Amino acid sequence: MVTLVDRLRHLSEVGTVIACPEMTLLAGDHDPPIVVGAGEITVLTPMSFGYTLRGTPSDFGHALRSLRRIDRDPYDGTQRERLTVKTSDGADLMAGWTIPKVHVPESGAWIFTGEVEALSFHENGDFDPGTEVAYLLPQQHRARVILRRFFPPALGDGMPTKSLRVLGSEVVLTLDDDADLLIVRAPASNVLIPCYAENWLGEPLRILFGQLIYPRFVLRQSDKWAMGWVRPSPRWMRDSDACSLWQGDDELVDADGFWESFRRLLAYVAGARDERGDLNFEANKLTELYVEVIQAARGSRWVWALTYASAVEALVKLLGLEGRARTDMDAKALKELTLAVDSFHAYIDAWEGDPRPKEPAKRAAGRLLRTSSVQALRQLVADGWVAKDEFDAWDRLRNRVMHGSLVSLYSTAEEDKLLLDLSRLFHSLTRRLLQNVDPDREGGVSNSEAE
């Protein structure tokens, strides 16, 4: 069987030159093309393609006006041009958005050059609805060792395959060790919906391995059409390995724990809804937090501390703990505090001095009746979800780094322990969040402590 990877690998190898006897640079919707010509696309890196198009516009005025559209609103990406091509083997490809540079020689065709991020195709036919994505795996990384150990042995001449049940759908992962790829397939369902699933399937990998893992190959199919892409795939960086959720003494032996973590993460991502109750096409908030700490790990130690301290508070909010009624006080103590706050409010209302401090003072007193992030974390320490050293690291660093105090520029045992404990706190809160997730619960998933 010819797979998506088989069909698209020849478009993805770095250094490959794709001859294109027909290239079209498009302007706005329903506008004539800027130019039709010929040229080639070169695979520059796993993150980009470069192109050269040689051709002379039939309407110079239209071409120049269209090429200047982005200048009028540089924040509107739809003001860029789009490139479509026909390759020498007859394939029609969409190369996507671009901002070309133009060279007009004294004689001969104009030369358009630039970069695009992806190549894609569209075809009609009869297909099995679903999603298929393939991720590049670096040869020298602990993730490769983990996956080799955790996949069941291959059957016959096949490749190692693992099937997981997530929210009523069957997700199949395949390790293509020779091609340096991890392939994930999911049939279309009312949960794993094509065009959403192609993003969701990779989010657990970013969290588990602490890397900016995005698919190199994507296939989206309905019963009547299919679309495939070669997409940007960032390089893995060892600097961010400490951001990975999957680490510790059992990281190379606990296969069941790894796959259960993947299931829970995918269920959490696929089951989440935005404030309006709609599906999330963009990354889940939890995944976004991991992307932030991954990128911070590639910066300075101060940036690491700032980002982790903020991400911890964001996770406390995701858990639904901050702002809820106090649970660390018995009913009698809470009633006494409520009466005290009410009396303070009455006193402030009756005060006849400068009115400007009145509302801030009342709000500050009112917050005593609601759980703060500090109180929520202390309760998690008491419940055994968070280690005391993890909380102490956050409590010690968060105000210091947020208000301009630098952490040490140099690695010491004490400073490194603080930063690593802060990272462990982030992972402890993630595991607490996943504890609320039922990956077998079709039609919904509990996303917060409050539920």
Disulfide bonds with the S-S distance in Angstrom:
none
